[in-house]
Amino acid sequence: MRPLAFVFVSILIGWSNATFAQQKKAVLLILDGIPAQDLERAHTPNLDQIASQGGYARAFTGGQKGGFSESPTISAVGYNTFLTGTWAHKHQVWGNGIEAPNYQYWTIFRYLREARPDAKLAIFSTWQDNRTKLLGENLPQTGYLKLDRAVDGLELDTLRYPHDAQSDYIHQIDQQVAQEAATYLSTQGPDLTWVYLQYTDDMGHKFGRGPAMDAAIQKADAQVGLIWQAIQQRQQKGEDWQLWVTTDHGRKEPDGKDHGGQSEAEREIWISTNAKGLNARFHSGQAAMVDVLPSLIRFFNLVVPEHQERELDGVPLTGPLSLSNLTLGGRGKNQLLTWTPGTQSETLSVYWSPTDHFAEGGQDEYFFLGEVPSDSKHYALPPDLGKKSFFKLLVVGKHHSANTWKVSGK
């Protein structure tokens, strides 16, 4: 076997293209806890207009159901999955307590800050922990990541926003957050912004599916409209803006109140975006929460270090694909990698690593297994490798890579 050595040609644009990249701006907007069927039933003219310029699709969260990457369908878990492009077994956020994130798995904010120190970063959130714990602002573990603008923590101001049983104060905070975000976007044009709005999740927990949730979705859509209008104003200045609007989890049937489990209704999410060049992965209904970060990396033309790129669990939702839906099946000596090939036939290279040093700040050595035509859709592992209780598998194509793990008992 020979050591891994390759170049991810699709993203090796080079740091010298910073002038071009600086004209690219992106917003990630999370509307908490809205099931796709509820969203599709509601009147959402702003989300519809965004999708008319790019697309709308159902997607999924929760990792591999019953497998090593299975992740709780819980809010903070979902946020960090969006931010890092990895499932919970990597980023280590398992609940809303956010007890011990593994900051080895960088957020899109850190990727952009490291690539372009002058990039303007912002967050507008109805929950302070999104900045302090998930993004890890000013923590040594995140390289002392610093944001240029932050509006959050209003939920702690009980004088201005007295807490009420119907959660109207959350709607008021959402409104303030959205207005602040819209003003900053239109006047300052930050390079990367995260906007988080909570009220829809509160209504889901309190009332489930019905008129209260429908009204909350319409209010959220109006807040999206403030941000969308600001983006359109900036686009008139010749800037290239990409907006991704999504949710973090579905809700349990039949009443649509709770979440956290692995039912299809809880795992189902949706994505609305103005992004151009959406690919078959997006339109297939098989898009995943982890796909947003690789899409942003491609949009910003970022060069991701090899050892980090091969840990990403998603694939881009725009542009060409080499493969998607990489899965390891079978047991013992008879284990088979399968995937969905991209639209153009190419040769894929398969590697494996026996370690997970990356999670502790180290690097893993990968060894070459073989090459295979992408159209074959499968690759049989050597019998001796199948006996091992743990290993990582990496499939590298012309445009990107994909990975999966073997974990004993999963």
Summary of the structure (lengths in Angstrom):
residues: 410
radius of gyration: 20.9
end to end distance: 26.6
largest distance: 65.5
contacts: 1420
relative contact order: 0.18
helix: 35%
strand: 23%
